[in-house]
Amino acid sequence: MARAKTRSKSEPGDEATKGESAPNPVWFRPVMFGFMLVGLAWIIVFYLSAQQFPIPQLQNWNILVGFGIMFIGFLMTTRWR
């Protein structure tokens, strides 16, 4: 009869090393929060300037631009380790 082979926990290829992923670069967190803050600032400036700034030609599309910039930052949070 064949005997079942058991793995010891000290063997290479252990589950702890398989699931680990490299940490993010140093610049990742500031850029992530920067996108969120720039998007928020974009929307605040749009409202406080009576819809004249940041880009007057876009009119109400400035809100979508601000949320889009914030969304990029939010998507980066899914890759944060």
HELIX and SHEET records of a PDB file:
HELIX    1   1 GLU A   15  GLY A   19  1                                   5    
HELIX    2   2 PHE A   28  LEU A   48  1                                  21    
HELIX    3   3 PRO A   56  LEU A   58  5                                   3    
HELIX    4   4 TRP A   61  THR A   77  1                                  17    
END                                                                             
